[in-house]
């Protein structure tokens, strides 16, 4: 090693070098440039953010939580929501026109391409394996928990019933209005089939 120069390798200096390492870490915002747009977004649309742009999901989740509350026998709510999201992603594959912005659509596309008459929702959400790796969505509470939960809670559409079991339900009258508006676009037969598939844990290709 030469005493007249520094040796820099893999962002590590092996000789006196009066500077910090050169490693670039993505996602950092040292100048606060990204915070400006985020703060402006929050000021104009309190409770919303730039990853919850699908406004229809606000009514969908209010409707889904209402359907869960109406069940006589309630299983773990987390998997109820995950199976509902995965089921929506599978249903989206039946349309000829590409539909974007559906959580889990990449996973559902692969599964729908397989020659199978029945799709196992339990397997798709990882309720039996105990892990979400390799499922439609890695985050434990699905897209609901990762993206929409905070926004729905911040604008007062849902609240936590119990922190110990992390149940969420409608809080104000406005979510009921959203739920009703969403429900009006569905037939009772479709609603019954949708919920039955979630509870059964599977859905046929037909």
N, C-alpha and C positions, 0 to 999 in steps of 0.2 A: 504494500500500500504506500503510495507516494505521500510524503509529508507536505507537499506543496499544493495539493488539490483534494477536494472532497470526493468521495465515492457515493453515488446515489443509485440505489437499485431497489426496485419494488417499493418505491416511495419511502425507503428507509436509508438514512444517511449513516455511513460507517466511519465518518470523520467529522470533526467540528464543522457545524453548518448552522448558521444563524437564521433559521427560518423554520416554518412548519412544513409538515409533509404535504405532498402535492396531490394526494388522493382526492378525487372528485366524487362526492356523494350526492346522488340524485334525490330530489325531493326537498332539499334544503332551500331556504329563502332568506339568506343573510341580510339582504337589503330591504326586505319586507315588501317587495313589489307585488307578490301574489296576495298579500293581506289586504291591499287596497281594494281589489276587485271583490274579494270575499266579504269584506266589511260593507261595501256598497250594496252587494247582493242582499246581505242580511238586513240592511237598513230599509231597502225598498220592499223586500218580501220577508218579513220576520218569520223565523222558523223554517224557512226553505233553504235549500242549498243547490249547488250546481250539479249534483248527482241524483237529484230527485225530480227530474224534469217531466216525468210521466205523470201528469196530474190525475189520470184515471186511476192510478194505483191508490190514491188517497181514499177514493170511494170504495175500491175493491177491498182494501184491508179493513175498512169500517164494516163492510158487508160480511167479510169473512169472519171477523171477530164476533159479529152478531150471530152468525150461524153456529159458531162454536159455543157461545153462551146458551144457545137454545137446545143444545144436546142434553139428553137425560143422563147419559154416562159420558163423562169427559175424560179422555185420555190426555197424555202430555201435550200441552198446547204447542210446544215448539215443533214437534213432528207433524202436528195437524197443519200448521202454517207451511212447513217445508213441503209436505206432500201436495198441498194446494198449489204452491208455486211451481212445483215440478209438473203437476197435472196441466196447468195452464201452458207451460212450455211444450208439453207433448201435444196438446190440442192445437197449438199454433202451427205445428208441423203439418197439419191436415189441410192447411190453406195453400193454394197454388201460388199466390202472391207472397213474396218475402215480407215477413213482419219483423221489424227490428225492435230492439229495446226490451226483449222478453228475458227476464232472468233465467238462466239455465238453458237457454235455447241451443247452445253449442252441444251440451251433453245430450239434450233431448233429440237433437238432429242425428247424432250417432246412434242412439238407441232406436230411433224410429226407422233408421235404415236397415236394422237387423230384421231378419225374417222370423218374427215371433208374433204369435196371435195375442199375447197378453204381456203387458208391461208391469213389472214389479215396482210399485211405488216405494215400498219399504226399502228395497235394495237401492233405489235411486236417491234416497235421502239419508241412508245410513242408519236407520233406526234399529236395525238388528246387529250391525257390525260394531256399533259403539264408536265409530269414527266417521267424519265427513270427508275424509280424503277419498278422491276418486268418485265423488257423488256430483249431483247437479250443481251444488253450491257449497263451498268449503266452510263459510261462516256458519256457526252453529244455529243461529236463528234465521238463516237464509237472507235473501235480499231485504226482507222486512226489517230484520234486526240490524243489518249492516248499513242500510241507506235510509229507510223510511221511518224507523221507530223514533229516532230523535226528532225528526221534523213533525211527525204526528203528535208527539208528546208536547213539543214546544208550542204548537199552535192550539193545544187544548183539545185535541180530538180523542186522545186516549190517556189513560193513567195507569200506574202500577197498582194492582190490588194488594200484592204481597211481595216484598223484596225477596223473601226466602224461596218462593217457587216461581217468581218472575212472571206472573200472569198479568195480562193486559186486557182491558175491556173499555167499552165506550164510557165516556164521562159526561158529555154535554148533549144537548138536543141536536146540535149541528151534525155530529157524526151519524145520528139516526137519519137525518135528511139525506146525507150522502149515501148511506146504506140503502135507503128506500129508492133513491134515484137509480142506483146501480141495479137493484133488484127488478125494477120495472122493465129493464132490457132483457130479462131472462124469463123463460117459461118455467112453470113449477116442475115440469118433468126434467128439464135441464138442471135445475137446482138440486132436485132429489138425486139425480144420477151423479152429479158432481160430488156431493157430500158422501154418497154411498161408496164411491170409488176411493175417497180419502179414508173412510173408516175401514173399508175392506183391505186397502193397501195394494190394490192392483186395478188396472184398467185394460179393457180389450181394445184391439185395433178397430173394431167396428164402430 
